[in-house]
Amino acid sequence: MTLPKVKRILYTTSLGPHTRPVYRHALEQARQHQAEVIMLHVINPVGELGEALIKQYLPDELVKKVHDEGVSRVLAQMKTRVQGFFEEELSHLTVPVGVVVTPMVVDGLHDEAILRVAEREKVDLIVMGTEHKFGLHGHSQTTQQVIRRSRVPVLVVPTGREHSHSEPLV
């Protein structure tokens, strides 16, 4: 019997509030397994009506330019958050964590995009958060779909105001 090897971890983030606990779990798993982390943010698709309106009034080159600039801004924001996390929380450690974090932005439906990236990047573990809303104790639709359809283990971390203690974003 061999133990599972974890070399690549997909950490999904909404870039919203209360995401730091999820990031901590992803980094700890990466540290324990000497794995790299892919930090994924999924952008919602525009939708058919929005896409039709955009194509009718804007040239394709401008649409591509705006899209690419938006993705670049999100990637820069992600890199800033990663750097801030390392400076704020990990700088006091006597032994460096040594985890490589690669930010990635894709567009599409969240569950499909997460599973597509997991397969394409050959990850061994997905780490994602789920917020309990309106007093419900079930996982979000995205989380449920990823758990149901994933070919690799999924670590789900509870998020939300009651779990974060007003921490900064990552």
N, C-alpha and C positions, 0 to 999 in steps of 0.2 A: 504494500500500500504506500502510495506517495501522497504527501500533503499538497494541496493546491498552491501553485505559484502565482503571486500577484506582482506583476511587473509594470502594469499600466492601469491607472485608475481614472475613471471619468467622473469628475465632480461637476454637477449641474447647478447653475445659479440663476436666480431671477434678477440678481443685482438689486434686490429690494431690501427692505429693513429685515433685521433678525436672521441674517444668513451666516453670521460668523460661527455659530456652533456647528453647522454643517461643514464649513471649511476646516474647522479644527479636526473633525473626525476624518476628513479626507487626508489632511496632512499627517495625522497620526498613523493612519493605515499605510500611507506612503513611507513614512519613517520606519515603521516596523518591518515593512517588506522590502525596503530599499527600492521603491517603485517611483515612477514619475507620475505626475498629475496633469491631466488635461482639464482645464477649467472652461466649461462650456456654457455659453449663453445663447438661448434660442430666441430669435426675433419672430414675432407673429407675422404670418403672411398678410398682405393687404386685403385680400378678398377679391372676388370676381368683379363686383361693382366698382370698388376703388381702383382696381387695375385697369378696368375699361375706361374710367374717367381719366386716369393718369395718361394712358396711351393716346387718348383722344386729344388731350390738350398739351402734352409735353413731348418733345422729341426723345427718342430712345437714348441718345447720348447723355442728355440731361438727367433722365431717370437713373441710368447707370451711375453717373457721377454722384448724384445725391445719395443713392444706396451705398456706394463705396465709401463716401465721406462719413455716413452714419456708422457703418461698420468700423471704420478707423477710429471714430470717437469712442465707440463702445470698447474696442480693444485697448485704447489708451486708458480709459477709465478702469478697466480690469487690471491692467499692469500697475496702475497707481495703487489700487486696493491691495494687490498682492504685496507690493513693496511696503506699503503702510502696515500690513499685518506682520510682516517679518520684522520691521523695525519696532513696532509696539509690543509684540508679544514674544518674539523669539530672540531678541537681542540680548536678553539677560541670561540665556542658557549658556552653560559652560562648554557644552558640546554642540557644534552647529548641527542644525537639522539636515541640511544638505539635500533638500527636495527640489527637483526641477518642476516648475509649474509653467505650462504652456497655455495661454489664453486662446480661445477659439470662439468665433461667432458664426452661427449658421441661421438660415431662415427656414421656416416650415412649421408644421404642427408640432407642438412640443414633444409628445411621446414618440412620434415617428422620427423626428430629427434626433432625439436622444438615442434611440435604438439604432438608427442608421450610422451615427457617429461611433457608437460603441462597436458595431460590427466592422466598420471601415478601419478604425484605429486599433482593432484587436485588443480591446481592454479586457481586463480580468475581473474588474469590480466597478460597479456604478455606485456613487455616493450622492444622494439627493435628499432634500428636505421636503417636508410636507407640513402645511399649517392646518391646524384644526380650526375651522371657522364655524361661527354660529352655534357653538356648543356641541358640534358633531364630533364623533371620535373616529370617523373613517378617513382614509387617505384621499387626497385630491384625485381627480379623474386621471391626470397625467401620471401620477405615482402609481395608481392602480394598473394602468395600461402598461407601464414600464415593467412593473413587477410581474405581471401576467405573461408578457411576451419576451422578456429578456432571456438570453442564453447564458448570461453570467449572473453571479450573485448581485443583489441590490441591497445596499445598506441605507435604510431610511431613518433620518434624524428628525425628531419633532422640532418644529420652528414656531414662531409667533412670539408675541410680546411676553407671554408668561415664561418662555424658555430662554430669552435672550438677555434679560436684565439690562435693557437699553444700551446695547453694545454697538459700536460702529459697524459699518457695512464691510463685507468682503464677498 
